[in-house]
């Protein structure tokens, strides 16, 4: 099963060769040669007034659309895979129509517009903004007016839309002003892969709450959003999708959120996110600067989120989120808020004058960094300066996670931070509701240690622990939920390896065993047990004990011995309370065929198509890949044991239509 043998099949019909190797996991290797031709990527210039969607439909995937200076009005685009949209200096993509004809009706000025009211609109509004959910906005000289829910409420600075007649009622004289109303629901959306949007101003789209001008969450993959100004859109500026990179954008004055959404493997870097939620959505619901919900593997670094009407950065029910070297200031409720999430790292961030909330002043209402019912959270080396409260945790009755375990505040480590606090609480944990004992303080491994405090009154009550405010001196050098004996803390709480070909080993994942207690942790055993223990292996640095305050690591690898779901548990038996400790291990074994080839030495090849059949020469006319393979590898994972498959490969030109002759055929049998 683990042997590898090579079979070389040489094509003589080409001027140059690109080598392709096929590996059937558990079987062997095959070489294939083929000869792609070469082409150049096409660039199309788009002038204001051109129909951008019509041009996208006319040209093949992998086209670059260069938008000329000026306002490209009422444009909405569903890109094709690998399309790029690049703005020349001064290019603006607008979802708004100009209003130029006005009438005076008593105390109001009016204009007419064609618009259709939806049956309902999502969103929860603040009591002071009852019309926030309606997506259309009215602008005088790029300044949004306040929308009201009834005509009788119209006055200076506000407006009302009668959907049934299409009449816009304004409380201000439009004469001498540029007046626009947002009508289009999005600038970009769709399920295309590898779309690039750069150097554009994207503004005034009538996207509803939890939708966006750049709607990359509509099944899109690996979108790159770079160097844009994204402003005055009613919902979000950007909705994230899987593999999205959001880099060096100025995302400001959007109606609900600057960035929001879900997905996996997301990077947000070097963005400025500011003054969002002008529509007045409730920031307890979904509003502010940045919010990722139900997301995994998210990195936020070097961003500046400020003056948003809601948290500067926010994760909800997400896993493996890293905040590093960000700056937050002047946001409502929190600079950074982690809620119902797990495996969160918050390090090297600067939080200034943040987390103030007009609804209240305790940690319940806001802090520079706020952890609410999240677990396995590391908060380290941050500067938290003059916020409403410094760094706080909240435990409340929040129901159960998808694994049916309750959301709790566990394994929160707050270490090495610098906190300056004149008023409010510097740090601590508060408990809301009933049904909780002191476990959140005494045995759930929540620790505040090694932080540096500058307080207006060093003897004042700035630390909240065990249900009461106390001076730092009383808290015996802050506090730890570890007690005075040995304590075992494991992070993360589970490992998921995903799909791994049978009989091959994954890269190891690391489990950290910590002892924040006051005595040595004696280890009796570290074992893997459960349904499929032989599919997982461990190698650790723990030895027989871990010193007080010390850590060790356990490297877990996954080598599935069969296909399908595989699972086990890592169990540690020791002298700590609650022993044994365990985490779940999961993965799936697969059979697949891996194709790997050398890139063509010629320029202009935009990708490759892979074709498969079950008889010699019987390959399907439809490629296995839904979009061109951009690199030089492809995994055929939809295979059946015992089946013999035949493959050929063609190179694709940049027009997405022209293909090279097919390669020679290679065959492999899945074990």
ZADREN-263284 format. One record per residue (C-alpha): x, y, z. Coordinates in steps of 0.1 Angstrom, whole numbers, plus 5000, padded with zeros to 4 digits. Each point is the difference from the previous one (the first is absolute). Example, Ala and Ser with C-alpha at 12.3 -4.5 7.8 and 13.67 -1.06 7.14 Angstrom:
// ZADREN-263284
512349555078501450344993
// end
This chain:
// ZADREN-263284
500050005000502850245007502349924970500550244972501049904964500250224969498749944965501050264974497850074969501650244975498150214974501750084967497550254986501250315018502850264997500550015038498949795029498450055034500449705022497049875020500249755028496949815013500149855034497349765012500350005038501049655011500849894964502850164980501150284976499550064963501750264977498050184973501350254974498050264981500550324980497950315008500250304977500250365013497750314999499850345017497550135026497650254986499450355014496750194992499750375007496650105015498750364996497350165021496749914984501249664988498049705012502649825021497949685004499549984963503850034995500649735026497649774982501650084966503649925010501349675014501149935035503450135011499450344984501250335015497550284999501750345004497450265011500850354987499750315021496550135008496849875015498749664988496450035012497649725008502449724993499549655015502349724990500249625002503649934991501449694984502949815016503450174999498550334988501750325013498450345004502650275003499250375003502050274984500550315021496650165007497949704990496849985021497549714999496750135013496749845008498150345002497950194975500250384997496850195009499750324979496350094999498450135031496750155011498950195031497149855019499250215031502849945025501749744978502049984968499249694979501449804972498949684983501949674997499349644988500449765029498349695013499549925036500949655013497649805021502450045030503550125008502449845025501550195029499450135035500050385004500850215029496950185014501350334987500349864964496749824993500550014962503649855000498949684982498950174968503049974976499650324979502050305011499850364989503150214997500650384997503650064989501149655012498450055035497249755008496850155013498149835029497149784988496850015019497249755002497150244993499450314981499050205030503549955015501850174971501950325009503450164994502649734994497549724994498049844972497249754993499249764971496549914991500549664982496549994985500450334981503850014997500050345016503150125019499150275027502950215011500250245030502850214983500150214969501949794973500850314979503750034995500849665013500949674983497249775011500249624996497949715012501549655003498149734980502249714990500449725026503649914993503150084980501549654998498549665009499949644988501849675003503150064978503449915013503250215002498450344993502150315005498550355008502550285004500650374999496350094998497750235019496849795006497250205015496350055006498649654995496649925015501049675016497849885028501449915034502549715000500550044962502750224985501250204970502749744995498149685008502749745000498149775022497749894972502049674995503050204987503449855006503450175005498950364991502650275004498850355011503050244998500550375002496450114997497950285017496749845010497550255014496350105004498649664994496949935021500949655014503649885001502850124979501449654995498549665007502849745004500249664983502349705001503650094994499450374997502950255003499050355011503050224997500850375003496450134996498450315015496549885011498150285015496550155005498049694991496649965015500449685021503549854999503350064983500849634996497849715010499249644991501349655004502349754982503349835005503750114995499350374999502750275003499250375008503250215000500950374999496450134998498550315015496449945012498350305014496750195006497849704990496449955011498650344990496649834994499649935037499849625003500249865035503649925008498849725023498649844968502550054972501750334994503450185004503449964983500849644993498049695009500749634991497349755010500249624995503550054985503149795003503750074996499850384998503050245004499650375006503250195002501350364996496450144997498750325015496449995011498750325015496950215007497549734990496649995016500649645013503149795008503150074981500849634995497549725008500049624996496849805008499849625002503349974981503149795003503750074996499950384997503250205005500150385007503650124997501450355000496750184993499050345014496550085012498750335014496750185006497749704993496949925019499849705024503549864992503250044981500249624997497049785009500249625000496649845005499149625001503249914982503049785006503750004994500450374998503450185001500150385009503550135001502050324994497050224994499650365011496650095013499550375009497050185015497749724989497049805010497950285014496349934999497250255007497949725014502249935030503550015015500749655015501949724982496649874990499750304977503550034985503749995003503250044980500249624996496849805009499849625001496449885002499449635005503049904978502549735008503749944994500850374997503550155003500250375006503650125002502350294995497350254992499950375009496550095014500050375008497250215016497149794988496649985018501349685015503349824993499949624993496949825012498349664998496249935001498349675009496349984993497449754990500449994962498749664991501949714984502649984973499449774969501649725021497350045026502450125026499250345016501950314990502350075030502850235009503049765003503750004995500350384996503650105006500650385004503850055004502650264993497650294991500550365008496850165014499550375008496850075018498850335016496449885006498049694995501349645005503549924990499449624996498049715013497049774993496350075006497249745001496550074987497049795009499549715023501149645002503750065002502349945030503650145003501549754975500750284975502350155026501449695017500249704976499450104964503650114994499350374995503150205010501050365003503750015007503150204992498250314987501250355006497550255014500150385002497050115021498850345012499849855035502249695005498049925031496750034982497649724991500949934964499949624999496849794999500449645013497949765020496950224995501450325014502250304993503450005018503450174999502749834980501949955033497049815015499949774969503549875009501750124968496949974978498349665000500049664986497449734997502649735007500049985038503249935020500649654988500849864966497650084971499849864965498950214972499849874964499750214969498449974975497049805011499949804969502049924968498449974966502349864973497550014971500549774970503349804998500749734974500149655014503449875011501650355000500850225030498850355006502250285012500049995038497750235020501150125034498249975033501350215029499849875036500450285025500349995038499050355013499749865035502450045030501449645001501549764975497649804977500949635002499049824968499049635003499349944963499350164966498049774978497949994969496849805003496549984986498649874967503150024978503050045023502549854975499250274974501550275023503550025015501650235026503550135009500350225030502550205020498349965033501949735017498749905034499250345013499450374992501350265024497750265015499450274974501549784973498849854968500849714977498849904965498449694985500349964962497149804985500249854965497149844980500749704978496649854990500149624995496750004981497650244983497250185016499750195033502649915027500050115036501849965033500950185032503250125015499949935038502450135026499949855035501750215027499750135036497950314991496450055009497749874973502549734988500049854975499850284975499249924964499450164966498349864969502049904968498249974967500849974963498949814969501949754979499850034962501249834969501050244973502250054969502550285002501250164967503150215000501750164970502750254992498850344989500250084964503150214991497950214977498250325010496250064998498749675013497150085023499549655014499349644993497049774996500049645011497849744983499249655013498449684987499649645010501049854966503150074978499350304979496650055017500750325019497050235006499750324979499450185033503150065022500149895036500950355012497350265001502550284992503549994985502649845022502350305007503049805012501649674991498249755023496549865001498449755024497249784986498349915033496749874985501349654994498849655008502049715014500949744974499250234970502550064972500150364987501550164969501250364998501150274975500850375006499750304978501450355004497750304998500750344984499250335017496850044980498749695019498949844967503049884981501649675012503249824991499949654985499449745027502849835017500849634997497849795022500949855034498149755020499849905037498049765021498850115034500749745027
// end
